[in-house]
Amino acid sequence: MKTEHWEPIIAKHLDGVATAEEVADLSTAIESDESAKVVYLRMARVHAGLATSRVGSGNIVYLAENRSFWRAGWMKIAALVALGLTVFSTFWFGGNPIATITKLEGVVRWTGADGKEAYLDKPGVSLSGGTLETLTPDSTMTMHFEDGTTIAVSGRSNLLFSDQEGKFLSLREGMLFADVVPQASGRPLRLNTTSAELTILGTRFEVVADESETQLRVRQGQVEFLRVSDSDSVEVPAGYRTQASYALQTSLEVTVIPGPVWTWTADLRSDVDHGRWVPMEAILRIELGRDIESGLVQEKDANEVYAGRLANVRKGSGVIFAEPVRNQRQTLYFCSFSLKRHALGSVLLSEKARFRVQGKASSPSEIRIGVMATSPERSSPGRFTVERQVEGDFDIEVPVHELHTATQRAVGFELLSWFCFTTQREAKLAITGVEIIGN
């Protein structure tokens, strides 16, 4: 394995945030690969030298890291998983189909009760229940129940569904849009996440969920929202929102959904949905180590050089390195950012707007830039893309009106997420900034 692969892992180890598996792999590499050992010793020496100075250091963070949960939260998660498995085993193949896939893009996988998997490659499939997963950042899926209820998910998601004494959905992660027709008395639609339980008789709403938090926005009707950690509950009417989090246990609040905005700047660390975030402090340490090794910088001058370089870096800045995602045919190297935690309200894509994208590719590469977006009516999400050629450090602009599907453009749609990918591993695609400008 190339030595540059080990540099981020060594940096994580020296910062104390490497996983046990990474530490084990690194130890094996150091014992068996002389070049890996040299890189480790060089970086450890630089890290130790910088640690004695006043110059701060940053941590490399992967998507699944830097999340703290209460012990009770994990117990609730375990209970909900057990509930989901019970529903899964009892109701999955109950007989007649209850929903039909009407739209899908990207990679969508269905898993049977017997553990068999099937990848869905076209709409029209009818299902009696099960678990549907959209596996890539540019995936989307819409299904219609027999009574006219529509459920759609965008981006990476995991959704279990069944029909027993009313519709039951379990969203482990993802962004879900629902248009629920009036349900029969005593048979509401129930939606569970790891942190909340929702009861719906007929309404239009959206939910964003992960293992620690659930956000709800109601567009029409009313939703009963219960936080599973303490059974605190609220009624959320149209035009309002609420959220449940294991990290915040104050009383549930219902607030007005903010009005739309037309600008957005990606927070590389907080908004990343897929990719490996590395702070500039760590990048500078890696570069400094290479410069010392090549003789461009004397080791005695390391602290001074590092401080000078760090002074020119914006606080909190970093780089997102593309990480692989496998679809049925090939491996794609993705960077993606989600607006799931965007607090300012809907971000609308106007005719004059354009995305400014900054990054780096180590070799000439064709990349596909795109967005997941939905219409203001909150109908099923769509995938809008355009191709670009990049090489080296790049700073390009992509007009919103160029982002398109086979039949429509992204103008007037609400932004859900932004993504960029390449099929070329050797490109080592990295993104250093994404924003909407020109409104």
Buried (B, 14 or more C-beta within 10 A) or exposed (E): EEBEEBBBBBBBBBBEBBBEEBEEBBEEBBEEBEEBBEBBEBBBBBBEBBEEEEBEBBBBBBBEEEEEBBEEBEEBBEEBBEBBEEBBEEBBEEEEEBBBBBBBBBBBBBBEBEEEEEEBEEBEBEBBBBBBBBBBBBBBBBBBBEBEBBBBBBBBBBBBBBBEEBBBBBBBBBBBBBBBEEBEEEEBBBBBBBBBBBBBBBBBBBBBBBBBBBBBBBBBBBBBBBBBBEEBBBEBEBEBBBBBBBEEBEEBEBEEBEEEBBBBEBEBBEBBBBBBBBBBBBBBBBBBBBBBBEEEBEBEEBBEBBBEBBEEBEEEBBBBBBBEBEBEEEEBBBBBBBBBEBEEBBBBBBEEBBBBBBBBBBBEBEBBBBBBBBEEEBBBBBBBBBEBEBEEEBEBEBBBBBBBBEEEBBBBBBBBBBBBBBBBEEBBBBBBBBBBEBB
